[in-house]
């Protein structure tokens, strides 16, 4: 077999293997993950999104439960309402209590569960996202949040609870939120309630003024258009009358 033919066969095998890797559903690519739209800062509040793919070909996901750690506790977590899903937040006692900012904290978030209402589920080949606003985030490098995914068939529960491992990803990795240090003097509560879609109150006056200006301009242009139209109509009528007079005079001379 020639060298060129060997190279061609090797390239074909490599392409086939690459395509197979892309289309084959792997466990690591379908696990529950925790993502943040902006850096999650220690001591602050952040929006955390739990992204839940449905990796089964025939069964649907009907429940997600996220467990919060006691060694790095969160005292506040508010889920965002999601149509078709019922949310439950439970708290657990801390023994012994912890102190944070000279305040004794006796309980923390234990679990948050989302349960599908009748007729709702994450279908095969689909995914869903579950949002919470949580904090204050602990003074740690990461927040490990084990999750349990429940199916509506024989598959039952799948636990995504293995902590991160150096060198390779475990078979059922737990969702992890990476935490970064906040800047000195930064307001930890400022980022939790802001949105790019919400404008400051001062902008509403500017918008109103701009809208009024646009409305006045539109009225002026409309009035000018009517005036031009009236002039055009007058010129047209005058031209018609003059044409009639010329025709009449020509008839009289004939």
N, C-alpha and C positions, 0 to 999 in steps of 0.2 A: 504493500500500500504506500502511495507516495506521501511525501511530507505535507503537501498542500491538502490532500484528502484527510490526513490525520488532524491537521489544524481545523479543517472545516467541521469534522465530526466533534472535536472537542468544543468548538464554539457552539454547535447546536446543542450539545449536552448541557453546557453552562447556561444557555438561554432557557432551556426546558426546566432546569433546576430553579432558575430565578423566577420563572412564571409560577411554578409549583409553590414556591415559598410565598409568593404574593397572594395566591388564591387559597392556600390552605389555611383554615382557621386554627390559630394557635392559642393556647390558654393564656400565654403572657400578653397577647395582643387584645384580649377580650376581658381583662379583669376590671374591677371597679377602681376608679382613680379619683383623687381629689385634686382639683385645679383652682387656681386663684387668678383673677383678672389683673391683679397688680401685686407687687411684692407684699407678702404677709410679714408684718413687722412685729417684733417682740414687744409685748406690753400694749399693743394696739388692737384694734378691731379690724376684721377683714371678712369679705365675702368669700365663702368656700363653696365650690360646686362639686358635687359627687356625680361623676359621669358613669352611667351604668349601661354597658352594652349587654344585649341578650345573645349569649354565645351558643344557645341550644337551637337546633334546627326545627324542633317541633313544639317545644313548650314555651310558655310566656312567663315573664317575671311579674310577680304580683306584690312583692314586699321587699323593702330595703331597710335594714337596721344598722345604724352606725354606733359603735361603742367609743366612748371618750375615756381617756386614761385618767387614773387617780394620781399618778406621780407628777403629771403636768396638767392639773385640772383647769377646766374652763368654767367660769361662773355664769356665763351668759351665752346663749345660742338661740337665735330666733329663725325658724324656718320660713321660707317664702312660700305662700300658698300656691298649690299646684292643682289645677282642675283635674278631677277624677281620682285624687289621692287624699287620704286622711292622714294627718300628721299627729304624732304623739311625742312629747318631750318628757323624759323622766329625770329626776335628780336623785343623787345618792349622798349620804352623809360622809363627811371627811373625819376620820378618826386616826390621829388627832387633827383638829382644825389647823388651818394654815393662816399665816398673816401676810397680808399684801397691802402696802401703803398704809400701815398702822391700823388695818382693819382685819378682824378675825373672821375667817370664812369657814363656815360649818358645813356647807353643802356645795356640790358642783354638778355639772351636767353628767348624767350617767349614759343615757342612750337617746337617740332620736330615730323614730321609725316612720316610714311612709308606707301605707297600706293601700293597695288599689281598691277602689270601689267597684261594685258589680259592673261588668262590661268594659272595665279598663285593665290594661296590662301592657307590658313592653313586649311587643310581638317579636318572633324570630326575625333576625336581620335588622332590627331597629335598636335604638338606644334612647335613654331618657336622662335628664339632668335634674338634680335636686339641690336647691340652693339654701344656704344658711348664712346669717351674719353672726359671727362669734368673736368672743374675746373676754377679758384681755388675754392675748396670746402669751404663752409662757416664755420665760427666759431660757430657751433651749434652741438647738439647731434645727430641730424638726418636731413635728407633731404627728404621731402615728395613730391612725383612726381605723381600727379593725372593723370590717363590715360583713354582714350576712345577707346574701341574695337568695330570695325564696322563689321557687318556681311553682307553677300550678299543676305539675305532673309528678311522675315518679322520681324525677331528679331531686325534688325536695329542696333542701338548703345547701348552699355552697358558701363556705366561709373563706373570706379574703382577709386573713389575719396573720400571715407570716411577716415578721419584721424584715427590713432591708438587709441584704447580705452582700458582703464585699465580693466583687468579682463576677457574680451572676445573679440573675433575678430568681427568686423562689417560685415554686409552682403556683402558689396562691398568695401573692403579695398583698399586704395591707395598704390601703390608701395612705399616702404620706404628704404632709404639707411642709415645705421647706420654709424656715423662718430666717429673717434677716434683721440686723440691728437697726433701730430707728435713729434718725439724726438727732443730735443734741437739741433739746428744747422743742422738739416736734410735738404737735397736738395729736395724741394718739386717736382721738375720736373724730378727727376731721375727715378722714378718708372714708369712714363707714357710711356716711349719709350723703355723699356727693354723687352726682351723676352728670355725665356729659350732656344728657338730654334735658336737664333742668337748668333754666337760666336764672340769674339773680333778679331780684325784684326791680332793680334799676333798669334792667334791660326791657322790662315790660313797657316803661314809659317811652323809651326810645322806639320800641316797636310800634306803639300807638301813634307817636308823632310821625314815624315813617309811613304808617298806613294812612294817616290823615293827609300827609303830603301827596301820597300817591293818589288818594281819592280826589283831592283838589285838582291835581294834574289831569286825571282822567276826565273830570267834569269840564275843565277848560278845553281839552282836546275835543271832547264831544261837542261842546258849544261851537268851537271853531269849525268842526266838520259840518254842523248844521248850517252855519253861515255860508260856507263855501258851497254847500249843496243848494241853498236858496239862490245864491248868485248864479250858479250854473243853470238852475231851472229858469231864472229870469232871462238869462242870455239866450237860452234855447227857445223860449216863447217869443222873444223879440225877433230872433232870426226867422222863425216860422211866419210871423206876421209880415215881415219885410218881403219874404219870398212870395207870399200871397199877393201883396200889393204889386210887385213887379209882374207877376203873372197876369193880374187884372189889367194893368196898363197895356201890356203887350196885346191882350185880347181886344181892348178898345181901339188901338191903332190899326189892328188888322180889320 
